[in-house]
Amino acid sequence: MTITLKPQKLIVPCCKTIEFVIMDEIVYMEGLQNYTKLQLVDGSDHISTKNIGYYRERLSDSNFFPCHKSFLINVDRIIRYHKQGTVEMVDGTSIPIARRRKEEFLQIMLDKCD
C-alpha cells in the first residue's frame, strides 16, 4: 500500500476570486493595512482581503513565524540570517526580525536543523 500525502492548501480570499494556494509555495506574507500580500516561490503574489492577524492566527502551528508585526515568513524558505536582524528569503527579499522575537526565531531555527 502506498500513502501519498496531498500538499496542504490555504484558502485565500481575494477581491474577485478565492485562491487555493499550496502552503509550501508561500515565501512570506506581508501586512498591507487591512490586506495581506502573499509572495510565492514562482515570483507571483496574491493580495488577500484578510489582514495579517487572520493568517497569524490560522498558521500559528505551522512553518510560518511572525518575525515582525507586518510579516509572517515560511521558515522553510529562508536562505540566511544576517546578524543585523534580517533574514534573506529564497526570492532575495530581506525581511526584518523584531528584536524581541530574535531569540525565539534563532531557537526555532536551531531546533529545525537538529
Beta strands, then each sheet from edge to edge (+ up, - down):
strand 1: 9-13
strand 2: 18-22
strand 3: 26-32
strand 4: 35-40
strand 5: 45-48
strand 6: 64-68
strand 7: 71-74
strand 8: 78-82
strand 9: 86-89
strand 10: 94-96
sheet 1: 1+ 2-
sheet 2: 5+ 4- 3+ 7- 6+
sheet 3: 8+ 9- 10+
end
